[in-house]
Amino acid sequence: MTIIGYLACIVVSLFLCIFLLILGQDFFRAWAKAVLCLVVVAVVFCSGFFIFNHTASGRRALVDQKSELNGGLNRTITIYTATGDVIAQYTGKIDIEGNDGGYVIFDFEGKRYTYYNCFVESIAEIG
């Protein structure tokens, strides 16, 4: 699960437990409130693990976080001209920045590369 996923589970669990404690103030005994809170926390965290391990968007979020925390992924980047000619190719641990501005920026071996008006193919090892 991602860091944001953990934080979301903690916040949701706290909110639901506080809600249960306030709502069940007169209806449940102390041990029943504790059991309900534990069940709520377990359900919320199991749901989070399911989302991040069994959905495509959850797995992409895990790969994005892995890339962010490790300074990039092992990948091969190929830069092409508009006519399809190869300008350059880089292979190694690369941190690439996505954008919609018609350029690509990435860090490779201690240098920052910026290419404008080109086509980029990035193949990353995520397994």
C-alpha positions as CSV (number, residue, x, y, z in Angstrom):
1,M,0.0,0.0,0.0
2,T,1.2,3.5,-0.7
3,I,2.0,6.1,1.9
4,I,-1.2,8.0,1.0
5,G,-3.1,4.8,1.2
6,Y,-1.9,4.2,4.7
7,L,-2.7,7.7,5.7
8,A,-6.2,7.5,4.2
9,C,-6.8,4.2,6.1
10,I,-5.7,5.7,9.4
11,V,-7.9,8.8,8.9
12,V,-11.0,6.7,7.9
13,S,-10.4,4.2,10.7
14,L,-10.1,7.0,13.3
15,F,-13.2,8.7,12.0
16,L,-15.2,5.5,12.1
17,C,-14.0,4.5,15.5
18,I,-14.8,7.9,17.0
19,F,-18.2,7.8,15.4
20,L,-18.8,4.3,16.8
21,L,-17.6,5.4,20.3
22,I,-19.9,8.4,20.3
23,L,-22.9,6.6,18.7
24,G,-22.5,3.6,20.8
25,Q,-22.0,5.4,24.1
26,D,-25.2,4.1,25.7
27,F,-25.7,1.0,23.6
28,F,-22.5,-1.0,23.9
29,R,-20.2,-2.0,26.7
30,A,-16.6,-1.0,26.7
31,W,-15.3,-4.4,25.4
32,A,-17.9,-4.3,22.6
33,K,-16.8,-0.8,21.5
34,A,-13.2,-2.0,21.4
35,V,-14.1,-5.1,19.4
36,L,-16.1,-3.0,16.9
37,C,-13.2,-0.5,16.5
38,L,-10.8,-3.4,15.8
39,V,-13.2,-4.8,13.3
40,V,-13.5,-1.4,11.6
41,V,-9.8,-1.0,11.4
42,A,-9.3,-4.5,10.0
43,V,-11.9,-4.0,7.4
44,V,-10.5,-0.6,6.3
45,F,-6.9,-1.9,6.0
46,C,-8.0,-5.1,4.2
47,S,-9.9,-3.0,1.8
48,G,-6.8,-0.8,1.2
49,F,-4.6,-3.8,0.6
50,F,-7.1,-5.2,-1.8
51,I,-7.3,-2.0,-3.8
52,F,-3.6,-1.5,-4.0
53,N,-2.8,-5.2,-4.8
54,H,-5.7,-6.3,-7.0
55,T,-6.5,-3.3,-9.2
56,A,-4.6,-2.0,-12.1
57,S,-4.7,1.6,-10.8
58,G,-3.5,0.5,-7.3
59,R,-0.6,-1.4,-8.8
60,R,0.3,1.7,-10.9
61,A,0.2,3.8,-7.8
62,L,2.6,1.4,-6.1
63,V,5.0,1.5,-9.0
64,D,4.9,5.4,-9.1
65,Q,5.7,5.5,-5.4
66,K,8.5,3.0,-5.8
67,S,10.0,5.2,-8.6
68,E,9.6,8.3,-6.5
69,L,11.3,6.9,-3.4
70,N,14.1,5.1,-5.2
71,G,15.1,7.9,-7.6
72,G,13.7,6.3,-10.7
73,L,13.2,2.9,-12.2
74,N,15.4,0.7,-14.4
75,R,14.3,1.7,-17.9
76,T,15.3,2.2,-21.5
77,I,14.3,5.6,-23.0
78,T,14.5,6.2,-26.7
79,I,14.1,9.7,-28.1
80,Y,12.8,10.0,-31.7
81,T,12.4,12.8,-34.2
82,A,9.1,13.5,-35.9
83,T,10.2,11.4,-38.9
84,G,11.1,8.4,-36.6
85,D,14.8,8.7,-36.5
86,V,16.5,7.9,-33.2
87,I,18.1,10.9,-31.6
88,A,19.4,9.1,-28.4
89,Q,18.9,6.1,-26.2
90,Y,19.5,5.8,-22.5
91,T,19.4,2.7,-20.3
92,G,19.7,2.6,-16.5
93,K,18.1,3.9,-13.4
94,I,16.1,6.9,-14.7
95,D,13.7,9.3,-13.1
96,I,11.4,10.7,-15.9
97,E,9.0,13.6,-15.4
98,G,5.6,13.4,-17.1
99,N,4.1,16.6,-18.5
100,D,1.8,17.9,-21.3
101,G,4.1,20.7,-22.5
102,G,5.7,19.1,-25.6
103,Y,8.9,18.2,-23.9
104,V,10.4,15.5,-21.7
105,I,12.7,15.9,-18.7
106,F,14.6,13.1,-17.0
107,D,17.6,12.6,-14.7
108,F,20.3,10.1,-15.7
109,E,23.7,9.5,-14.2
110,G,23.8,12.8,-12.4
111,K,22.7,14.9,-15.4
112,R,19.3,16.4,-16.3
113,Y,18.2,15.9,-19.9
114,T,15.5,18.0,-21.6
115,Y,14.2,17.2,-25.1
116,Y,11.7,19.4,-26.9
117,N,9.3,18.5,-29.8
118,C,10.2,14.9,-30.0
119,F,8.6,11.5,-29.4
120,V,9.7,9.4,-26.3
121,E,9.5,5.7,-25.7
122,S,10.1,4.7,-22.1
123,I,10.1,1.0,-21.2
124,A,10.5,0.4,-17.4
125,E,11.2,-2.8,-15.5
126,I,8.5,-2.9,-12.8
127,G,8.6,-6.5,-11.7
